[in-house]
Amino acid sequence: MFSLGAIRALFLQRQHLARPRAAALTPRRLLSFVEDVGGIQMDSINVLDRAHYLTVWSRFGAYDRTQLDGIVYRRRLLFEYWAHAACLVPTSMRPWWGRAMLDYRVRHTGWSDWLRRNSKVLQTVEAAVRANGPMGNADFEGRRPAGGQKGWWNWKPVQHALHYLWMTGALTVHSRRHFQKRFDLMERAFPGGPDLDVVTSEAFLRWHLERSLHALGAATETDLTRYLTFPRLARGVRRAALRAMIERAEVAEIEVEGSSSRWLALTRDLPALARAGRMRAPSHGTTLLSPFDSLLWHRDRVTRLFGFDYRIEVYTPGPQRVHGYYTLPLLHDGHLIGRLDAKAHRAEGSLEIRHAHFEPWCAKVTPPPDGGDHVELDEALGGLAETLGSLATFVGASTIVIRRVTPHRLRAPLARALRGVAPATIS
């Protein structure tokens, strides 16, 4: 039998959060991270920074974004595809994602009517990219094909065509300009195209489950459905594959203290789970997490493992928000102890923390709800101050402004902790 603490500790290890920001970014370390977690989610919200940049900062601290862009779009060690949502995934996993691309053509039958009505749009968009090189949506706006024909370059059909060609592997994201995707032929970006060494559908299914279990350390069946969410696997198909993996001793059913759910782990991970259960602390260090971090992909799991109820409030009407528009969970020594609503003011060169909210148990210096050891509040505040200094450097801010702190009595000690880290004010 294993404890939730053991599962939590191995989960943090697999998410590369056992010692956050302790090592600088290198291509090798980045690849190890993405291979372990399965993907880095991308999102267009830029109130602080793009989600994928923040996720990498959470693990490696401040770095040059052009280094990450070069790894993705020049060296092509990672590429964009749909894993949990739109993600950066390892190029080493192309044989498996290539199968998902090929299967997409027949699995997603909702495209049938659109493809029948817009087959010429699809053909013309692909031909244009083939002839012109990398193109994005904006390159098609207002243009018409040769011969005076009209109507093909309506923006929505083109957008759908580019998406379909991307999902099926005919195109890939070549680069981004102001975060707007520019597509090129898969065969030009990756010689061999999507069919290069593509695995079978059965092999992909086993790999998909193995990758999710690896990233999670141990998981319930619901956890598996909420981690790598693409492609969506029918319950019967997933259970049959898991049953076969259990029969081959690749996956083991485990008991977890205090849980009546069916938990699963890779058989090879059982020793790692046992070691994780003997650790004094699951993690050492402090960092902030993007709302789209892979640790948070299944938020009910976060509640079960960390006792931390997290919901992103971007899409919540302002008056109904509890913690703020873009809140970043605060991880300290393996515990989620609070969240910060942050915004970068680039023109002013300031990092604004509109609300720093600490969990009630942390503020009262009581044991955390996840059952771990006490958190030393002074150490946590010192870790947060150093983290904010790193984040300010990363987003190009020379000052840090703290607007609101909950509970109020932590305002003064947080201000003291920030002294010497960066010019900061608490208003």
C-alpha beads as a LAMMPS data file, in Angstrom:
LAMMPS data file: protein, C-alpha beads

427 atoms
426 bonds

1 atom types
1 bond types

-500.0 500.0 xlo xhi
-500.0 500.0 ylo yhi
-500.0 500.0 zlo zhi

Masses

1 110.0

Atoms # bond

1 1 1 0.000 0.000 0.000
2 1 1 1.218 3.483 -0.866
3 1 1 0.445 6.853 0.686
4 1 1 -0.841 9.908 -1.136
5 1 1 2.398 11.538 0.004
6 1 1 4.410 9.008 -2.002
7 1 1 2.294 9.659 -5.097
8 1 1 2.617 13.406 -4.586
9 1 1 6.410 13.193 -4.254
10 1 1 6.839 11.095 -7.409
11 1 1 4.426 13.366 -9.282
12 1 1 6.570 16.381 -8.375
13 1 1 9.697 14.536 -9.497
14 1 1 8.179 13.656 -12.853
15 1 1 7.013 17.236 -13.286
16 1 1 10.601 18.410 -12.642
17 1 1 9.524 20.315 -9.548
18 1 1 11.568 18.430 -6.949
19 1 1 14.135 21.247 -7.027
20 1 1 12.521 24.083 -8.999
21 1 1 14.821 26.652 -10.602
22 1 1 17.921 24.916 -9.245
23 1 1 19.459 24.258 -12.689
24 1 1 19.810 26.532 -15.720
25 1 1 18.027 25.836 -18.986
26 1 1 19.878 23.699 -21.528
27 1 1 18.465 21.830 -24.547
28 1 1 19.152 18.495 -22.848
29 1 1 17.378 19.479 -19.626
30 1 1 14.445 20.933 -21.538
31 1 1 14.020 17.749 -23.570
32 1 1 14.193 15.622 -20.430
33 1 1 11.466 17.762 -18.868
34 1 1 9.122 17.665 -21.868
35 1 1 9.642 13.939 -22.426
36 1 1 8.728 13.305 -18.778
37 1 1 5.594 15.468 -18.657
38 1 1 4.418 14.833 -22.225
39 1 1 4.048 18.433 -23.376
40 1 1 4.197 22.126 -22.504
41 1 1 0.826 23.785 -22.971
42 1 1 0.626 26.975 -25.015
43 1 1 -1.916 29.750 -24.546
44 1 1 -2.388 33.221 -25.988
45 1 1 -2.986 35.088 -22.692
46 1 1 -0.087 37.478 -22.169
47 1 1 -0.976 39.412 -19.027
48 1 1 2.292 38.219 -17.466
49 1 1 3.925 36.109 -20.191
50 1 1 2.910 33.297 -22.521
51 1 1 2.096 30.059 -20.725
52 1 1 4.908 27.979 -22.263
53 1 1 7.532 30.575 -21.382
54 1 1 6.272 30.662 -17.784
55 1 1 6.207 26.879 -17.483
56 1 1 9.859 26.676 -18.511
57 1 1 10.744 29.542 -16.137
58 1 1 9.050 27.651 -13.270
59 1 1 11.592 24.838 -13.703
60 1 1 14.730 26.670 -14.797
61 1 1 14.438 30.272 -13.629
62 1 1 15.081 33.311 -15.792
63 1 1 16.381 32.511 -19.281
64 1 1 16.531 34.045 -22.748
65 1 1 13.277 33.326 -24.617
66 1 1 15.154 33.258 -27.909
67 1 1 16.949 30.180 -26.570
68 1 1 13.646 28.341 -26.205
69 1 1 12.375 29.615 -29.554
70 1 1 15.568 28.393 -31.202
71 1 1 15.207 24.926 -29.687
72 1 1 11.643 24.735 -31.036
73 1 1 11.623 26.552 -34.358
74 1 1 15.216 26.291 -35.577
75 1 1 16.656 23.106 -34.090
76 1 1 13.135 21.561 -34.041
77 1 1 13.792 19.450 -30.956
78 1 1 10.177 20.184 -30.033
79 1 1 7.176 20.828 -32.253
80 1 1 3.602 22.008 -31.788
81 1 1 0.767 19.537 -31.640
82 1 1 -2.373 18.783 -29.633
83 1 1 -1.529 16.699 -26.522
84 1 1 -3.452 18.049 -23.532
85 1 1 -4.363 21.149 -25.499
86 1 1 -2.062 22.907 -27.965
87 1 1 1.375 21.897 -26.683
88 1 1 5.047 21.719 -27.460
89 1 1 5.887 18.016 -27.670
90 1 1 9.226 16.245 -28.254
91 1 1 10.219 15.587 -31.840
92 1 1 11.505 12.216 -30.622
93 1 1 7.838 11.260 -30.166
94 1 1 6.856 11.960 -33.782
95 1 1 6.311 8.277 -34.623
96 1 1 3.535 8.193 -32.036
97 1 1 2.013 11.603 -32.662
98 1 1 2.297 10.817 -36.382
99 1 1 -0.141 7.957 -35.787
100 1 1 -2.535 10.380 -34.071
101 1 1 -2.272 12.654 -37.114
102 1 1 -3.105 9.852 -39.530
103 1 1 -5.947 8.542 -37.370
104 1 1 -7.404 12.050 -37.073
105 1 1 -8.434 11.836 -40.730
106 1 1 -10.909 9.071 -39.980
107 1 1 -11.576 9.501 -36.261
108 1 1 -12.972 13.040 -36.328
109 1 1 -15.948 12.529 -38.607
110 1 1 -17.333 15.937 -37.648
111 1 1 -15.161 17.317 -40.445
112 1 1 -17.034 15.338 -43.131
113 1 1 -19.551 18.015 -44.125
114 1 1 -16.959 20.798 -44.006
115 1 1 -14.495 18.841 -46.120
116 1 1 -17.164 18.078 -48.701
117 1 1 -18.143 21.754 -49.004
118 1 1 -14.603 23.130 -48.838
119 1 1 -12.416 20.562 -50.556
120 1 1 -11.123 23.163 -53.003
121 1 1 -10.197 25.509 -50.127
122 1 1 -8.201 22.707 -48.534
123 1 1 -6.380 21.899 -51.750
124 1 1 -5.658 25.536 -52.531
125 1 1 -4.378 26.369 -49.046
126 1 1 -1.972 23.425 -49.112
127 1 1 -0.849 24.338 -52.628
128 1 1 -0.235 27.951 -51.578
129 1 1 1.966 26.878 -48.669
130 1 1 3.800 24.459 -50.940
131 1 1 4.488 27.229 -53.471
132 1 1 5.132 30.169 -51.130
133 1 1 6.706 28.671 -48.021
134 1 1 5.541 29.407 -44.464
135 1 1 2.177 31.177 -44.324
136 1 1 -0.307 32.191 -41.624
137 1 1 -3.946 33.217 -41.566
138 1 1 -3.087 36.843 -42.276
139 1 1 -1.293 35.914 -45.490
140 1 1 -4.587 34.712 -46.968
141 1 1 -6.813 37.615 -45.983
142 1 1 -8.174 39.566 -48.915
143 1 1 -6.390 37.423 -51.492
144 1 1 -7.997 35.505 -54.334
145 1 1 -6.587 32.668 -56.409
146 1 1 -5.476 33.198 -59.964
147 1 1 -8.184 33.253 -62.615
148 1 1 -10.530 35.671 -60.891
149 1 1 -12.416 33.074 -58.830
150 1 1 -13.903 34.478 -55.648
151 1 1 -14.798 33.243 -52.209
152 1 1 -11.977 30.782 -51.510
153 1 1 -10.025 33.114 -49.302
154 1 1 -12.753 33.822 -46.764
155 1 1 -10.872 33.902 -43.466
156 1 1 -12.868 31.268 -41.604
157 1 1 -12.600 28.488 -44.197
158 1 1 -8.869 29.185 -44.492
159 1 1 -8.442 29.046 -40.734
160 1 1 -10.276 25.729 -40.627
161 1 1 -8.224 24.407 -43.530
162 1 1 -4.939 25.302 -41.850
163 1 1 -6.111 23.673 -38.617
164 1 1 -7.195 20.486 -40.364
165 1 1 -3.973 20.252 -42.363
166 1 1 -2.006 20.763 -39.117
167 1 1 -3.970 18.166 -37.154
168 1 1 -3.584 15.589 -39.932
169 1 1 0.146 16.188 -40.347
170 1 1 0.218 17.735 -43.808
171 1 1 1.398 21.009 -42.249
172 1 1 3.312 21.857 -39.111
173 1 1 3.854 25.117 -37.240
174 1 1 7.016 26.484 -38.816
175 1 1 7.332 29.548 -36.572
176 1 1 5.344 32.233 -34.809
177 1 1 5.219 35.948 -35.455
178 1 1 3.679 37.937 -32.589
179 1 1 2.397 34.555 -31.409
180 1 1 0.521 34.020 -34.689
181 1 1 1.227 30.604 -36.217
182 1 1 2.954 30.307 -39.581
183 1 1 2.589 26.919 -41.235
184 1 1 4.844 24.994 -43.582
185 1 1 4.757 21.546 -45.127
186 1 1 5.581 18.825 -42.619
187 1 1 7.912 17.228 -45.154
188 1 1 9.967 20.420 -45.425
189 1 1 10.251 20.977 -41.688
190 1 1 10.814 17.287 -40.907
191 1 1 12.155 15.248 -43.828
192 1 1 10.110 12.095 -44.177
193 1 1 6.754 13.689 -43.370
194 1 1 4.181 12.373 -40.910
195 1 1 4.436 8.764 -42.106
196 1 1 8.080 8.381 -41.084
197 1 1 8.280 5.294 -38.816
198 1 1 4.693 5.797 -37.663
199 1 1 3.603 3.180 -35.128
200 1 1 0.397 1.153 -35.249
201 1 1 -2.807 2.375 -33.607
202 1 1 -2.455 -0.341 -30.951
203 1 1 1.114 0.682 -30.165
204 1 1 0.033 4.323 -29.943
205 1 1 -2.707 3.462 -27.452
206 1 1 -0.277 1.610 -25.173
207 1 1 2.255 4.428 -25.488
208 1 1 -0.403 7.056 -24.719
209 1 1 -1.339 5.318 -21.459
210 1 1 2.295 4.638 -20.561
211 1 1 3.249 8.301 -21.087
212 1 1 0.381 9.521 -18.900
213 1 1 1.188 7.067 -16.110
214 1 1 4.856 8.007 -16.310
215 1 1 4.090 11.721 -15.993
216 1 1 1.620 11.207 -13.129
217 1 1 3.611 8.640 -11.156
218 1 1 0.385 6.866 -10.218
219 1 1 -3.143 7.655 -11.301
220 1 1 -6.798 6.807 -11.187
221 1 1 -8.561 6.111 -14.463
222 1 1 -10.102 9.582 -14.292
223 1 1 -6.627 11.087 -13.906
224 1 1 -5.616 9.325 -17.120
225 1 1 -8.535 10.793 -19.054
226 1 1 -7.711 14.347 -17.908
227 1 1 -3.964 14.404 -18.497
228 1 1 -3.139 13.748 -22.155
229 1 1 -6.613 14.518 -23.402
230 1 1 -5.914 14.029 -27.119
231 1 1 -7.035 11.849 -28.675
232 1 1 -10.094 11.194 -26.541
233 1 1 -10.174 7.470 -25.900
234 1 1 -13.455 5.611 -25.463
235 1 1 -13.746 4.185 -21.950
236 1 1 -14.041 0.612 -23.207
237 1 1 -10.988 0.977 -25.455
238 1 1 -8.911 2.496 -22.645
239 1 1 -9.949 -0.161 -20.119
240 1 1 -9.227 -2.992 -22.548
241 1 1 -5.751 -1.588 -23.186
242 1 1 -5.099 -1.185 -19.454
243 1 1 -6.302 -4.732 -18.814
244 1 1 -3.879 -6.035 -21.444
245 1 1 -1.026 -3.994 -19.925
246 1 1 -1.849 -5.405 -16.477
247 1 1 -1.871 -8.954 -17.872
248 1 1 1.575 -8.331 -19.380
249 1 1 2.743 -6.944 -15.995
250 1 1 3.484 -3.535 -17.529
251 1 1 0.926 -1.843 -15.265
252 1 1 0.080 -2.695 -11.657
253 1 1 -3.023 -1.994 -9.616
254 1 1 -2.038 -0.468 -6.270
255 1 1 -3.783 0.378 -3.032
256 1 1 -3.575 3.937 -1.747
257 1 1 -4.165 4.844 1.866
258 1 1 -7.479 6.590 2.434
259 1 1 -8.685 6.080 -1.139
260 1 1 -11.322 3.680 -2.399
261 1 1 -10.501 4.468 -6.028
262 1 1 -8.684 2.115 -8.375
263 1 1 -5.110 3.362 -8.694
264 1 1 -2.651 2.315 -11.378
265 1 1 1.104 2.662 -11.777
266 1 1 3.720 1.423 -14.186
267 1 1 5.244 -1.720 -12.729
268 1 1 8.702 -0.280 -13.254
269 1 1 7.684 2.714 -11.076
270 1 1 6.829 0.694 -7.952
271 1 1 10.368 1.005 -6.518
272 1 1 10.326 4.748 -7.241
273 1 1 7.000 5.067 -5.415
274 1 1 8.414 3.194 -2.439
275 1 1 11.447 5.512 -2.327
276 1 1 9.211 8.574 -2.682
277 1 1 7.201 7.421 0.329
278 1 1 10.349 7.481 2.467
279 1 1 11.361 11.016 1.540
280 1 1 11.308 13.611 4.312
281 1 1 10.160 16.327 1.907
282 1 1 8.735 15.864 -1.600
283 1 1 10.417 18.988 -2.936
284 1 1 12.883 21.697 -1.943
285 1 1 12.522 25.238 -3.204
286 1 1 9.944 27.762 -4.280
287 1 1 8.372 28.641 -7.611
288 1 1 5.174 29.911 -9.191
289 1 1 3.166 27.885 -11.695
290 1 1 1.401 29.022 -14.830
291 1 1 -2.365 28.350 -14.730
292 1 1 -1.725 26.027 -17.701
293 1 1 1.101 24.073 -16.058
294 1 1 0.981 20.303 -16.558
295 1 1 0.939 19.838 -12.772
296 1 1 -2.487 21.505 -12.859
297 1 1 -3.992 19.841 -15.925
298 1 1 -6.387 17.784 -13.793
299 1 1 -7.375 20.152 -11.018
300 1 1 -9.429 17.654 -9.033
301 1 1 -6.248 15.593 -8.741
302 1 1 -4.445 18.664 -7.403
303 1 1 -7.152 18.975 -4.744
304 1 1 -6.770 15.297 -3.785
305 1 1 -2.975 15.338 -3.615
306 1 1 -2.259 18.835 -2.312
307 1 1 -5.480 19.926 -0.592
308 1 1 -5.435 22.937 -2.921
309 1 1 -8.615 24.010 -4.719
310 1 1 -7.505 25.868 -7.839
311 1 1 -9.579 27.366 -10.608
312 1 1 -8.382 29.826 -13.205
313 1 1 -10.636 32.899 -13.095
314 1 1 -9.779 34.435 -16.465
315 1 1 -13.226 33.541 -17.762
316 1 1 -15.044 34.513 -14.551
317 1 1 -16.791 37.933 -14.530
318 1 1 -14.730 40.416 -12.536
319 1 1 -17.139 40.886 -9.610
320 1 1 -17.296 37.106 -9.118
321 1 1 -13.535 36.516 -8.953
322 1 1 -12.185 35.381 -5.604
323 1 1 -8.414 35.456 -6.117
324 1 1 -7.894 37.441 -9.315
325 1 1 -7.738 37.333 -13.102
326 1 1 -4.500 35.379 -13.680
327 1 1 -3.473 33.600 -10.502
328 1 1 -0.289 31.574 -10.253
329 1 1 -0.177 28.820 -7.607
330 1 1 2.741 29.174 -5.201
331 1 1 4.723 25.952 -4.671
332 1 1 7.045 25.846 -1.655
333 1 1 8.870 22.706 -0.483
334 1 1 6.303 20.481 -2.176
335 1 1 3.215 22.247 -0.824
336 1 1 0.861 24.609 -2.645
337 1 1 0.696 27.377 -0.063
338 1 1 -1.015 30.214 -1.922
339 1 1 -1.566 32.000 -5.214
340 1 1 -0.611 35.343 -6.718
341 1 1 -2.562 37.440 -9.217
342 1 1 0.265 38.926 -11.281
343 1 1 0.594 41.352 -14.184
344 1 1 3.639 42.662 -16.062
345 1 1 3.587 46.356 -16.986
346 1 1 6.172 46.294 -19.733
347 1 1 6.216 49.996 -20.569
348 1 1 6.712 50.940 -16.907
349 1 1 9.113 48.091 -16.212
350 1 1 7.166 46.852 -13.194
351 1 1 5.790 43.552 -11.957
352 1 1 2.480 44.094 -10.196
353 1 1 1.164 41.549 -7.705
354 1 1 -2.448 42.599 -7.475
355 1 1 -3.239 40.015 -4.812
356 1 1 -0.964 37.663 -2.871
357 1 1 -3.243 35.150 -1.188
358 1 1 -1.862 32.585 1.260
359 1 1 -3.795 29.472 2.222
360 1 1 -5.394 29.790 5.694
361 1 1 -3.476 26.799 7.098
362 1 1 -0.173 28.334 5.993
363 1 1 -0.941 31.734 7.479
364 1 1 -1.910 30.082 10.796
365 1 1 1.241 27.912 10.768
366 1 1 -0.756 24.693 11.027
367 1 1 -0.043 21.368 9.265
368 1 1 -0.870 21.422 5.547
369 1 1 -4.002 19.608 4.374
370 1 1 -1.886 17.187 2.321
371 1 1 -0.569 15.648 5.545
372 1 1 3.041 16.815 5.187
373 1 1 5.302 18.591 7.647
374 1 1 4.759 22.127 8.909
375 1 1 5.810 24.940 6.601
376 1 1 8.141 27.503 8.141
377 1 1 6.419 30.740 7.232
378 1 1 9.574 32.905 7.283
379 1 1 11.296 30.460 4.928
380 1 1 8.244 30.439 2.651
381 1 1 8.157 34.241 2.500
382 1 1 11.885 34.322 1.802
383 1 1 11.416 31.778 -0.970
384 1 1 8.581 33.831 -2.451
385 1 1 10.674 37.004 -2.355
386 1 1 13.523 35.304 -4.210
387 1 1 11.033 33.828 -6.700
388 1 1 9.507 37.241 -7.367
389 1 1 12.978 38.631 -7.971
390 1 1 13.594 35.908 -10.554
391 1 1 10.202 36.488 -12.178
392 1 1 10.789 40.241 -12.318
393 1 1 14.112 39.635 -14.084
394 1 1 12.413 37.263 -16.514
395 1 1 9.625 39.670 -17.499
396 1 1 12.012 42.651 -17.653
397 1 1 10.720 44.439 -14.564
398 1 1 12.970 46.573 -12.381
399 1 1 10.392 47.082 -9.624
400 1 1 7.845 44.886 -7.842
401 1 1 4.569 46.358 -6.605
402 1 1 2.436 44.417 -4.102
403 1 1 -1.140 45.708 -3.895
404 1 1 -2.973 43.356 -1.581
405 1 1 -1.954 40.564 0.768
406 1 1 -4.304 38.046 2.372
407 1 1 -4.154 37.649 5.302
408 1 1 -3.292 41.272 5.988
409 1 1 -0.846 40.476 8.788
410 1 1 1.601 38.985 6.260
411 1 1 2.073 42.287 4.434
412 1 1 4.878 43.525 6.695
413 1 1 6.908 40.283 6.779
414 1 1 6.556 39.935 3.008
415 1 1 7.850 43.490 2.588
416 1 1 10.840 42.675 4.798
417 1 1 11.554 39.529 2.809
418 1 1 11.527 41.528 -0.436
419 1 1 14.178 43.990 0.755
420 1 1 17.426 43.378 -1.016
421 1 1 15.769 41.214 -3.718
422 1 1 14.431 44.010 -5.915
423 1 1 13.057 47.532 -5.475
424 1 1 9.577 46.816 -4.128
425 1 1 6.627 48.654 -2.681
426 1 1 3.521 47.411 -0.890
427 1 1 0.570 49.717 -1.314

Bonds

1 1 1 2
2 1 2 3
3 1 3 4
4 1 4 5
5 1 5 6
6 1 6 7
7 1 7 8
8 1 8 9
9 1 9 10
10 1 10 11
11 1 11 12
12 1 12 13
13 1 13 14
14 1 14 15
15 1 15 16
16 1 16 17
17 1 17 18
18 1 18 19
19 1 19 20
20 1 20 21
21 1 21 22
22 1 22 23
23 1 23 24
24 1 24 25
25 1 25 26
26 1 26 27
27 1 27 28
28 1 28 29
29 1 29 30
30 1 30 31
31 1 31 32
32 1 32 33
33 1 33 34
34 1 34 35
35 1 35 36
36 1 36 37
37 1 37 38
38 1 38 39
39 1 39 40
40 1 40 41
41 1 41 42
42 1 42 43
43 1 43 44
44 1 44 45
45 1 45 46
46 1 46 47
47 1 47 48
48 1 48 49
49 1 49 50
50 1 50 51
51 1 51 52
52 1 52 53
53 1 53 54
54 1 54 55
55 1 55 56
56 1 56 57
57 1 57 58
58 1 58 59
59 1 59 60
60 1 60 61
61 1 61 62
62 1 62 63
63 1 63 64
64 1 64 65
65 1 65 66
66 1 66 67
67 1 67 68
68 1 68 69
69 1 69 70
70 1 70 71
71 1 71 72
72 1 72 73
73 1 73 74
74 1 74 75
75 1 75 76
76 1 76 77
77 1 77 78
78 1 78 79
79 1 79 80
80 1 80 81
81 1 81 82
82 1 82 83
83 1 83 84
84 1 84 85
85 1 85 86
86 1 86 87
87 1 87 88
88 1 88 89
89 1 89 90
90 1 90 91
91 1 91 92
92 1 92 93
93 1 93 94
94 1 94 95
95 1 95 96
96 1 96 97
97 1 97 98
98 1 98 99
99 1 99 100
100 1 100 101
101 1 101 102
102 1 102 103
103 1 103 104
104 1 104 105
105 1 105 106
106 1 106 107
107 1 107 108
108 1 108 109
109 1 109 110
110 1 110 111
111 1 111 112
112 1 112 113
113 1 113 114
114 1 114 115
115 1 115 116
116 1 116 117
117 1 117 118
118 1 118 119
119 1 119 120
120 1 120 121
121 1 121 122
122 1 122 123
123 1 123 124
124 1 124 125
125 1 125 126
126 1 126 127
127 1 127 128
128 1 128 129
129 1 129 130
130 1 130 131
131 1 131 132
132 1 132 133
133 1 133 134
134 1 134 135
135 1 135 136
136 1 136 137
137 1 137 138
138 1 138 139
139 1 139 140
140 1 140 141
141 1 141 142
142 1 142 143
143 1 143 144
144 1 144 145
145 1 145 146
146 1 146 147
147 1 147 148
148 1 148 149
149 1 149 150
150 1 150 151
151 1 151 152
152 1 152 153
153 1 153 154
154 1 154 155
155 1 155 156
156 1 156 157
157 1 157 158
158 1 158 159
159 1 159 160
160 1 160 161
161 1 161 162
162 1 162 163
163 1 163 164
164 1 164 165
165 1 165 166
166 1 166 167
167 1 167 168
168 1 168 169
169 1 169 170
170 1 170 171
171 1 171 172
172 1 172 173
173 1 173 174
174 1 174 175
175 1 175 176
176 1 176 177
177 1 177 178
178 1 178 179
179 1 179 180
180 1 180 181
181 1 181 182
182 1 182 183
183 1 183 184
184 1 184 185
185 1 185 186
186 1 186 187
187 1 187 188
188 1 188 189
189 1 189 190
190 1 190 191
191 1 191 192
192 1 192 193
193 1 193 194
194 1 194 195
195 1 195 196
196 1 196 197
197 1 197 198
198 1 198 199
199 1 199 200
200 1 200 201
201 1 201 202
202 1 202 203
203 1 203 204
204 1 204 205
205 1 205 206
206 1 206 207
207 1 207 208
208 1 208 209
209 1 209 210
210 1 210 211
211 1 211 212
212 1 212 213
213 1 213 214
214 1 214 215
215 1 215 216
216 1 216 217
217 1 217 218
218 1 218 219
219 1 219 220
220 1 220 221
221 1 221 222
222 1 222 223
223 1 223 224
224 1 224 225
225 1 225 226
226 1 226 227
227 1 227 228
228 1 228 229
229 1 229 230
230 1 230 231
231 1 231 232
232 1 232 233
233 1 233 234
234 1 234 235
235 1 235 236
236 1 236 237
237 1 237 238
238 1 238 239
239 1 239 240
240 1 240 241
241 1 241 242
242 1 242 243
243 1 243 244
244 1 244 245
245 1 245 246
246 1 246 247
247 1 247 248
248 1 248 249
249 1 249 250
250 1 250 251
251 1 251 252
252 1 252 253
253 1 253 254
254 1 254 255
255 1 255 256
256 1 256 257
257 1 257 258
258 1 258 259
259 1 259 260
260 1 260 261
261 1 261 262
262 1 262 263
263 1 263 264
264 1 264 265
265 1 265 266
266 1 266 267
267 1 267 268
268 1 268 269
269 1 269 270
270 1 270 271
271 1 271 272
272 1 272 273
273 1 273 274
274 1 274 275
275 1 275 276
276 1 276 277
277 1 277 278
278 1 278 279
279 1 279 280
280 1 280 281
281 1 281 282
282 1 282 283
283 1 283 284
284 1 284 285
285 1 285 286
286 1 286 287
287 1 287 288
288 1 288 289
289 1 289 290
290 1 290 291
291 1 291 292
292 1 292 293
293 1 293 294
294 1 294 295
295 1 295 296
296 1 296 297
297 1 297 298
298 1 298 299
299 1 299 300
300 1 300 301
301 1 301 302
302 1 302 303
303 1 303 304
304 1 304 305
305 1 305 306
306 1 306 307
307 1 307 308
308 1 308 309
309 1 309 310
310 1 310 311
311 1 311 312
312 1 312 313
313 1 313 314
314 1 314 315
315 1 315 316
316 1 316 317
317 1 317 318
318 1 318 319
319 1 319 320
320 1 320 321
321 1 321 322
322 1 322 323
323 1 323 324
324 1 324 325
325 1 325 326
326 1 326 327
327 1 327 328
328 1 328 329
329 1 329 330
330 1 330 331
331 1 331 332
332 1 332 333
333 1 333 334
334 1 334 335
335 1 335 336
336 1 336 337
337 1 337 338
338 1 338 339
339 1 339 340
340 1 340 341
341 1 341 342
342 1 342 343
343 1 343 344
344 1 344 345
345 1 345 346
346 1 346 347
347 1 347 348
348 1 348 349
349 1 349 350
350 1 350 351
351 1 351 352
352 1 352 353
353 1 353 354
354 1 354 355
355 1 355 356
356 1 356 357
357 1 357 358
358 1 358 359
359 1 359 360
360 1 360 361
361 1 361 362
362 1 362 363
363 1 363 364
364 1 364 365
365 1 365 366
366 1 366 367
367 1 367 368
368 1 368 369
369 1 369 370
370 1 370 371
371 1 371 372
372 1 372 373
373 1 373 374
374 1 374 375
375 1 375 376
376 1 376 377
377 1 377 378
378 1 378 379
379 1 379 380
380 1 380 381
381 1 381 382
382 1 382 383
383 1 383 384
384 1 384 385
385 1 385 386
386 1 386 387
387 1 387 388
388 1 388 389
389 1 389 390
390 1 390 391
391 1 391 392
392 1 392 393
393 1 393 394
394 1 394 395
395 1 395 396
396 1 396 397
397 1 397 398
398 1 398 399
399 1 399 400
400 1 400 401
401 1 401 402
402 1 402 403
403 1 403 404
404 1 404 405
405 1 405 406
406 1 406 407
407 1 407 408
408 1 408 409
409 1 409 410
410 1 410 411
411 1 411 412
412 1 412 413
413 1 413 414
414 1 414 415
415 1 415 416
416 1 416 417
417 1 417 418
418 1 418 419
419 1 419 420
420 1 420 421
421 1 421 422
422 1 422 423
423 1 423 424
424 1 424 425
425 1 425 426
426 1 426 427
